[in-house]
C-alpha cells in the first residue's frame, strides 16, 4: 500500500517531535500519542504501545550518543553510573 500525503506528514511530525523531546530530555509520549491518534488515525490500543516503543528507541539512542563523551573537568565518562546503585 503506497504512502499517502497524510502518512508522510504524520511521519515528519513524529520525527520532529522525537528530536525536540529528546533534545529537551523529555519523553514526548503525549506528542506521539496525539500525532498517532489525530493525524494518522490509529486506535488508542495501537497508539499507546507504539508511542512507548518510540520513547524506548529515543532514550536508547540518547544514551548511546551521550555515552561517547567524557566529563569536561575530570578523567571520567560524562554519565555517572554510580547513581544507579
CORKA-V879242 format. One record per residue. D_LAST is the distance of its C-alpha to the last C-alpha in Angstrom with 1 decimal. Layout:
d_last=D_LAST
d_last=D_LAST
//
This chain:
d_last=48.6
d_last=48.8
d_last=46.5
d_last=48.2
d_last=48.0
d_last=45.8
d_last=43.3
d_last=43.1
d_last=42.7
d_last=39.9
d_last=38.1
d_last=38.6
d_last=37.2
d_last=34.1
d_last=33.5
d_last=34.1
d_last=31.9
d_last=29.0
d_last=29.5
d_last=29.7
d_last=26.8
d_last=24.5
d_last=25.8
d_last=25.2
d_last=21.6
d_last=22.7
d_last=23.0
d_last=26.8
d_last=27.1
d_last=29.9
d_last=31.8
d_last=31.5
d_last=32.7
d_last=35.5
d_last=36.7
d_last=36.5
d_last=38.4
d_last=41.0
d_last=41.6
d_last=41.1
d_last=42.2
d_last=39.5
d_last=39.1
d_last=36.2
d_last=35.2
d_last=35.0
d_last=33.7
d_last=30.5
d_last=29.0
d_last=30.3
d_last=28.6
d_last=25.2
d_last=25.8
d_last=26.7
d_last=23.4
d_last=21.4
d_last=23.6
d_last=23.3
d_last=19.6
d_last=19.4
d_last=22.2
d_last=20.7
d_last=17.5
d_last=19.8
d_last=22.0
d_last=19.5
d_last=17.8
d_last=21.1
d_last=21.2
d_last=20.5
d_last=19.6
d_last=23.1
d_last=23.0
d_last=21.1
d_last=20.7
d_last=17.4
d_last=16.5
d_last=16.6
d_last=13.3
d_last=10.4
d_last=7.8
d_last=5.5
d_last=5.5
d_last=3.8
d_last=0.0
//
